[in-house]
Amino acid sequence: MPDPLTILITGANRGLGLELTRQFIDRGHTVLGCARDLDDASELRALTANLHPCDVTDFDSVNALALKLSGKAIDVLINNAGAAPEPGSIEEIDVLDVKHHLDVNTLGALRVSKALMTSLRAGSTKLVVHMSSELGSIGLNASGGYYAYRMGKAALNMMSKTMACEHADEGFQVLAIHPGWVQTRMGGERAPLTVEQSCSGMADVILNAASDSDRKANGAFLDHTGETLAW
């Protein structure tokens, strides 16, 4: 169990982000909860007073967050904010939808990671976690469809691996994590995992990585149980 950590989570006002906030606070950590619209974050507000507006698609919003947190160490960054998957064939896909997913799921994480590097360098664990998906795995894609979501998460995976390689000498750990198929607004009621089950597993994976001085998770793509997934 690591010492109490300061953990920043984007998209913390609902679903996985909200439950991760709850579980980390219950385990004694400080969570900086970020949401695009704090007026729509009553459940998050009930958990933590450390609320910060952040629209990951907006440079000004992200830079304002970084400025507000200037001089504050962040031990763990969880880039959780994301756009929901939509099925569709190549004939049905709207290219503008692909652009939107890339902007949110990939460039959003890039904007936040880049803006917060100074705070992360000051942190004790220098851990960056990107909320990815099995749907972003090229090796596991056997069904097609979900073009926009798959492309955004695959690009996120490449960003995660590249960042892991680039900053390993500084003691960073950067990993991508798949939450499983979860009963969220994105996953639907047919999903086999509850939000609590998924987030409990992910919290274990994240805290284990944070406490590992050998940084074995750096550059990995893991699921909520800690198993390695194919890129």
N, C-alpha and C positions, 0 to 999 in steps of 0.2 A: 504494500500500500504506500504510494508516494505521499510526501507531505502535501498539505492543502495547496491546490493549484488555482490559478486564475485562468478560466476557460472562456473564450469568446465564441459564441454560436450565432451564425446568421440564420435568418428564417426561423427564429426561436418562438414565434407566437402561435404555432400550431403543429400538429402531427409529431414527427420524429424530433424536431427541434425543441418543441415544448416538453416532450417527455424526457429527452436527454437533459434538459435544464433541470427538471424535477429530480432526476436520478443523481446527477452530479451534486446538486445542493444537498440532497439527503445523505450523500457520502462525505459531506464536509467541505466541499469545494466552493469557490466563488465563481459564479457565472455572470458574464456580461451578455445579456440577451439583446440581440439585434432584430429589428423587424422593420419592414418598409413603412408600415402605418401603425404607430403606437396607439392610435385611437382604437385599433382593432386587436389590441393585445391585453385584454382584461385578465385572461388566465395567466399570462406571463407576468403581468404586474402583481398578481397575487403571490407569485413565487419569489420574485426578486425586485429590488428597487434599482438594480443596476441595468437600466434600460437605455438603449441607444437607437435612434432612428438610422436606418441604413437601407437604401435601395441599391442593390449590387449592380444594377444596370446603369447607374448614374455616377459619373466620375466625381461630380461635386459632392454628392452625398457620401460617397466612400472616403473622399479626401477630408471631408468635415469630420467624419468618425475618427480618422487617423490623427487629425489635429487635436480633437478633443481628448484622445488617449495618449497624446504625446508625453513622454516621460514615464508612462505606466508600463510595467512589464506584463506581457501576456505569455503564459506558459503553454497554452494549447489553443490553437485556432481550429474551429470546425466549420468548414465551408459547407453549410447545409442547405442554404436557400436554393430553390430550384423550380423549374417549370415541369408540369405534369406530362406524362407520356400520352400520346394519342396514336391509336392504330391507323393503318392506312397503307395502301399499295403505292407503287411508284407513280401510278396514274392519278391517285387521289391526293398525294402530298402537296401541300402549299409551300413553295420555296420560302415564303415569308415566315412560315412557321418554323422552318429549319433555322432561319436567321435568328428568330426569337429564342429558340432553345440554345443556340450557340452563345447568344448574348447573356442569357441568364445562367445556364448550367456550366459554361466554360469560362467565358470572359468575366462573368461575375466573380467567380472564385479567383481568377487572375487579378482582377482589380483589387480585391480585398487583401489577398496575400501580398501583393506588391506594396500596397499602402501601409501595411502593418509590419513590414520587415524590421523596422527599428525596434518596435515593441517586442516582437518575437525574439530578436537577438538578445534582448535584455531578460528574457524569460529563463526559467530554470531548466526546462525540458526542450524548448524549441521544436515543439511537435505541431505539425500541420496535417489535418485530416480532411480529405475531400470526400463528400458524400457522393459515391458513384452508384453503379447499378450493374447487375449481371447483364442487363440489356446493352451495356456498353462494351461487353467483351466480344472481340472479333472471333476468338477461338470457340466460344460457346454459342455463337449465333447459328442456329439451325432452322429458324422459322421465318426469318425476314420480317418485314413490317416495322412499325415504330421508327421510321427513318429519322425524324427530327431528334427524338430522345436518344436513340442509339448513337447518332453522330455526335451529339453534344457531350454525352458521357464518355465516349471513346476518346474524344479530344481532351476531355478533363483528365482521363487516365494518362494520356501522354504528357500533359502538363505536370501532373503529379510526379511521374517518373523522372522527368527532366529536372524538376525542382529538387528532387531527392538527390540526384547525381551532382547537381551544381553546388549544393550547399552541405554536402556530407562532411566536408573538411571543417565546417564551422560547428559541427555537432548537431545539425538539424536532423529530424526525422520527418519524412513526408510520406504519407500513405493514402491510398484510396480504399474505401470500405463500402461493401454492399450490405444493405440492411436486411436483405431477404425480401420475400413478398409479404407485405405487411398490410394490415387492415387500417389503412389511412384513407383520406379522400382520394389520393392517387391510386392506392392498391385495391380499394374496394372491399366489399364484405366477404368475397370468396377467398381472400388471402388466408393462408394457414397460420400466420404469425400475428399475435396481438402487438400493438405498439409497445406495450410494457416488456414483452419477451424480447423483441428486437433490440430495444434500447438498453435493456439490461445486459445483453450480450455485447453490444457495441461499446457500452461503457467499460465493461471488463477488458475488451480488446484495447481500447484507447488508454486506459490507466495502466495496463500491463506494458504497453509500449512506452508510456511516459516514465515508468520506473526501471526500464531496461537500459542499463549503462552501455550495453553492447550495441544498442540501436538496431537490433535484428529486423525490425519491421520497416526500416527505411527503404523506400522504393517498392513496397509490397502492395498487392491488391488482395485484400482479405474480405471474408464475409463476416457476419455478426458472431460467428463462433470462433473466429480466428483462423479458419481454413484459407489456404491460398487459392485464388481463382486464376484461371487462364486469362491472359490479356486478350 
